[in-house]
Amino acid sequence: MRPARVRHEATGAPAPGAADPFAPVSFPWPAPSGHDADGRIEGFASAPAVAPGDSVDFHVTVDPPRPFRVTIHRIGHYDGRGAAEITTSPRLHGTAQLPPLTAGRTVSCHHWWLSWRLAVPSYWSVGAYVAVLATEDGRHHAHVPFTVRDDRAADLLLVLPDLTWQAYNPYPAADGRTGASLAPADDEHDAADPVTTVSFDRPYAGDGLPPEAGHAYDVIRWAERYGYDLGYATAHDLHAGRVDPGRHRGLVFPGRDEYWTARMRTAVERAREHGTSLVFLSARTLHRQAELAPAPSGPDRLLTCGRRRGRTGPALWRESDRAEQLLLGIQYAGPVPRPRPLIVRNAGHWLWEATGAHEGDALDGLVAGGADRYYPRTPLPAHDERILLAHSPYGDRQGARRHQETSLYRAPSGAWVFASGTLAWSPALARPGHADPRVQRATANLLDRICKRD
């Protein structure tokens, strides 16, 4: 069913300055307990994604040892609840696993014993799942995300950015010493001693959910609410060739998706050349070059990002002959210190149809976290049509005037390529306190055209 051209129930435009698109997302499961004097529980999955009929292993540490259970939830709209409980493990014996291993500054827990194996039934729906780990006494909780995928020819393939999630994971701590991530210490000043390799064989720090995972979950809740035909995959799957992106009308990248391998990029470019549309609902996409390598636990369990030529920071795509603008139509401009309005441009375009937005309207708080723009000196992709749909001024950390842009072009193959140019677009689809009906309608206009829905 096509989203209605009237206001969306239970949502509304946020008051200026009232919404934080990077605040944690609430779901119907216990809040994480973290570490305290009483103990902890945390774990990770053996694979980012599995197919129905396969199994996924959970490696969990409970310190001090005590019984625990694993409850599996699927992310979705579910009448506004945000997730549904699918199944629960039997009572499990909790073990205090050995401390993480460190090679240089790469932290790995690949030596942890198997705690529970989940056989995914063939009838389970594909989607984003979260395993909630809970000690039997109810005092400690943690989360483990994973994806159930298949390669059916759904209209839209949602590609979850698990490489970027892991790149930003500072487990076991966020102090830069006992744990580390690939991300530079500061967006504008590279870290003096950056980490170049991280492992997927470790929990996510803090509550066990990836940094900004809620952005992808916002897109899922909104898209499933309105009945879009979704397939699910991860960046890992795209890299490994486990999904065929050309089987879909469109690929949707729902959140910050900064770290890409060459194989990922080539697969997406080929899909575009064969008519598959691309929807990038974030900023800073395709910013850094990454590679996957094998580890003792299996293939593609190490994520590496090389250093920039003559500098200490991670390698950037734009420093090669494959700048991200050649795919996206725009590219990363820098961080946005505080939320600013997104200023509508070319309001007569079909993307803004029935949104109620007029030329120059300000969508409060919709430029946040980071922004993209068009770089005139950087080549554009081949296109038959091209338009910029927002032009939004903001000030950077030094007070210099910058601007954000939203881009849409049509490739010679007929594929549409949309890039929101802001990290705040996805939360505007479904997050309480941040949802904006104009962004919801514009996104529906785009997906409906891609999916050829009436």
N, C-alpha and C positions, 0 to 999 in steps of 0.2 A: 504493500500500500504506500502510495506517495505521501510524504509528509504534508499535512494540511497547510494551506496558505493563510492560516490564521495564527494567532498567538499559540505558543506551545505551553501546554499546561505544566504547572510545577516549575516553570522556568521564567526568567525575565532578565532584562538588561541590568547589569550590576550598577550600583551607585558608584560615582567616581571615587576611586581610591579604596573601595570597600572590599574588593576581591583580590585574593592572592592565588594566581594560577599554579603556584608551586607548593601550595600547602598540601599536606598528606590527605589522601582520599580515605573516607570512612566506608567500611564495608561491614556486613553483619557477622563479624567474627571477633574474637577477643582482641583487645589491644595488645601489642607486643610488650613484653616485660623487660627486655634488655638484660644487662648484667647487673647483678647486685651481690651483696654479701651472702644471700641465700643460695645463689646458683644461677644456672643459665641452661637454655636449650637452643640449639641452632643446627642447621643442616643445609645440604645442597642436593641437587638431582644429578643423576649420571648423564643426562642428555637434556639440552634445551627443549627438544621437541620429539615426540614419538607419534607413530601412527596407531589408529585403533587396531587392536589385536596384538600389539607389541607390549613391552613392559618398560617401566622406568624404576630405577633404584634410588632409594633415599639413604644418604649417609648422614647420621645424626649424632651429635654429642650431647649428653645430659650430665651436667656436673653440678652437684654430686649425683651419682647414678640413682635413678628412680624410674618407675614405670611411666610410659607416655603413650599417646595415641596420635594418629595422623588423620585429619579430616580434610577431604578433598572438596574444593569449591570451584565452580565454573563462573567466570566473569560474564555478565550480561545485564540486560535491563531488568528482567524479572519483576515487573510491576513496581519499579523504582527502588528495589532492594539492592541492586548493583551486583549481586552474586547469588548463587544457589548452592546449597550443600548437596553433594552428589553421593558420597560414600565415606565410611569411616573404617580405619584399620582395626584389627583386633588389639587387645592390650599388648604392648610391646615392652621388652626389657631395655631400659635405657642404660647406656654405657658412656663413661667419660673417655672419649677418644684421646689419642696422643696429640700433643701440641702440633700446630701447623709446621710444615717443613719450609725452610727458606733457602733459596739459591740466589745469592745476591740480594735483591729486594723483591724477588718474585715469591709469592706465598702460595703454597699448595697444601691441600688436605687429601690428596689422592690416596693416601695410606689409610684413611679411615675405613673401618669395617662396614659392611653392608648392614643397615638397620631394618629396612623393609623394602620388599619388591612389590610394586603395584602392577598387576596385569590389567592393562587397559582394555575393557571389553570392546568388541567390534561394533557394538551399538551406541557407544558414547558419541556425543556430538563433538565435532571439531571445535576448537576454541582455546582461549587463554584460561589456564587453571592456576589455582593457588592451593598448595598443601599447607594446612595450619598444623603446626607441631604444638602439642600441649601436654605438659606434665599431668599426671593423674590427679595430683592435688589441686590443679587449676591455677597454680601460682605463676607459671612461666609459659610463655607462648613465643612462637617465631613462625616465619613464613618461608615457603620455598615455591617460586613460580616455575611453571613448565607449560608447554603448549602441546595440544593434540592436533595433528595436521592430517590432511590427505591431499591428493592431487586431482580431485574431481574438478570439472570445468565450471566453477562458481563464477558469477559475474565479476566479483571483486575478490582479489587476494590481499588480505591484510598481512603485512610483513612486520613482525614485531622486532624491534631493534636490539636484539640480545647482545650483539657485539658492543654497541655503545653502552648498554647497561653494565656490562662487565668492565669496560674500560674505565668507567667512573666509580667502580666498586673499590673502596679503600680497605676492605677487610684485611686483617682483623681489627684495625683501629683507624681512625681518621686523622691521626696526628702526623702522618707523613714519615714516621720512623718505624713503628711496629707494624704498619701496614701501608700500602701504597697503591695508587691507581695510575693509569696512563695519563690522566688529565693533568695539564700543567697547573701549577699552583695558582696562577693568575691568568686570566684570558688575554691580557695585554703584555704580560712580562713572563717569559718562559721560566720554568723552574730551573734552578741551578744544577740540580742532579735528578733529571727526570727518570722515571721508570720506563723501560722499553718493552717489558713482557709481563703479562698477567695471566693467571690460570682460571679456567672455569671450574676447577675442582676446589671450590671453597664456597662458604655461605656468602650471601650479601650482608654487608655490615648493617648494624642497627636493627631494624625490625625484620630483615630478611627479604624485603621487597626491593627491587632495583630502583636506583635514583630516577625519579620522574616517570616511573611505570604508570602512575595514575593518568598521564596524558594518553597513553594507548588505551587504557581502560575506559576513559571518557569517550573515545571514538567508538569503541566496541558497544558500550551501553546505548549510545545514540543510534548507531547503525542497526543494531539488532532490534531496537524498539520500533524502527520504521521498516523492518522487514527486508533489508537489503540482503541479497544472496552472497554470503561471505565464505571464502575459504581462509584458512589460517596457515601461516608458516613463520619461520624466523629468518633473520639474516644468515644464520648458519645454514639453513636449508637452501637458501638462494645460492650461497657460495658453493655448497656441495653438489648442486644440481639435483636435489631431491624433489624439487617442484619445477614444473614447466611454466614460467611466467606467461608464455605466449598463449596458454589455454584460457586466459581470462580477459575480459573486456578492459579491466583496469587493475593496477597495483596501487594499494594505499599504504603509505608510510606514515603511521599515526603519531609519532612523537620524535623527540630529538634522535637523530640518526646520523651521527657524526663520523663514525669509523666504518669505512667500506674497504673491502678487498677488491682487487682488480677483477676477479671472477664475478663478484656481485655486480660491479658496474657494467661489465660486458654483457651479462645476462639481461640486465634492465635495458641497456641500449638496444640490444637485439630485439627485445620485446617491443619497444617503442617503434623500431623500424618496420615491424610487422603489424602495427596497428593497435597495440595495447597501450591504453592511456596510463598516465602516471599522476598520482596525487600525493603531494608532499605537504603534510599538514603541520609543518614546523619550520624553524629556521636552523641554520648551521648544518644542513644536511650535506653529506659527502665532503666534509671539510678535511678529514685526515685519512691518509693512506694507511691501511692495516694489512696484516698477513695472519693466517692461521697455521699452526704447526702442531705436530703430534706431541703427546705426552705419554707417560707410562700408563695412563688410564685409557688411552685411545686416540684416534685421529682428531685433529682440529680442537684440541683442548687447551692450547696456548694461543693467546692473542698478542701479537707484536706490532708495535708502531715505531718505525725507524725515525731517526733524527733528521731535522731539516738541514739542508746544505749550509755549512758554516755557522749553524746555530745549535742551541741545546734542545729546542722544542721538538714536538712530533712532526713528522713529514706531512706536508700539505699537498693536496691534489693540484692546487693552482700553481705550484712551483714546477709542475711538469707541463706537458703540452695538452693536458686534459683537465683544465680548470672546471670547477663544478658548474659554472654558468653554461657550459656547453651541453649540459644535461638539463639543468633546472631552469635556465633562463635568467636567473639572478644568482647571487652568492653571498656568503656571510660577510657582514659589515662590521660586527662587533657587539659587545654586550650593551644592554640597556639598563642603566643603573636603577631606574624606578619606572613603574608602568606609565605608559603614555597612550593617548588615543590613537587609534588607527583611522586615518583620514581617507574617506571614500573618494575614489577617482573613477572617471568614466562610468558614472552611475547608470547610464542608459544601456549598458551591456547586459546580455542575458544572464550573466552570473548574478547580478544584483536585482533581477526581476522579482517583483512581489516581496522584496525584503523590507520595503518602506524606507530604504536608504536613498538619500539624495546627494548630489554632488557636493563634496566638501563636508559631509556629515562626519562627526567625530564618534567613533565607537570606543567608549571609555575603557581604558585598561587593556586594550587588545594588542598593544606593542609592549612586550615585556620579556625579560630574560635575555633575549638576543634578537637581532634583526638582520635580514638580508636586504640587498638592493641590487639594482642593475649597475654594472661596471662598464662604462662606454668603451674603455680601451681593451676590454676582454671580448673575444669572439662570442657570438651568439650561436645557438644551434640552428640548423636548417629549419625553416618554418614557412608555412603558407599564410598564417595569421599570427599576430602577436599583439598583446595589449597589457598595460600595467593598470591594476585595479585599485591600488592604494598608493598614496605618497604621504608618509607620516613623519614629520620632523620630531627629533628628540635631541637631547644633549648627552654627550658621552661623559666618562668619568672626569675628564679634564675640562668639561664645560664647552667643548667644541660642538658646533651644530652638525648633526647628522640627519639621515632620513632612512626610513624603511619603505620597501615597495613589495607589492603582491603581484605575481606574474602569472600569465596564462598564454600559452602559444599552441598552435596546431602544427604538428609535424607533417612532412609531405606524405606520410603513410596514412594520415587522417587521425592519428592519436592526439589526444589532448594532453598537455603537460601543465599542471597547476602547481605553484609553489606559494604557500601562504606568506612566507617571509617573516614570520613571527613565531616565537615559542608559545604564545598564548592562544593560538587558534584552537587547538584540540580541547582545552578546558572549556572554551566557549560553547562547545556542543552539548555538554551534559552536566558539568560540575555545578552543584548547588552554590549559589552566590556569585557564580561567574558566567553562567550560561547566557548567551545573547541570541535572541530569536533571529536577528539579521544574519549572523554568521551561520546559524542552523539552516536558514532558508537558502543562503548562498551555496552552502555545501551540498544541500539537497539538489539544487539546480544543476550543479556540476555532476554529481553522481548519477542523477536521473538521465542526463544527456549521455554520459558514458555508457550507462546500462540500457539506454533506449527505453526508459520507463515512461509511460503516459502520465 
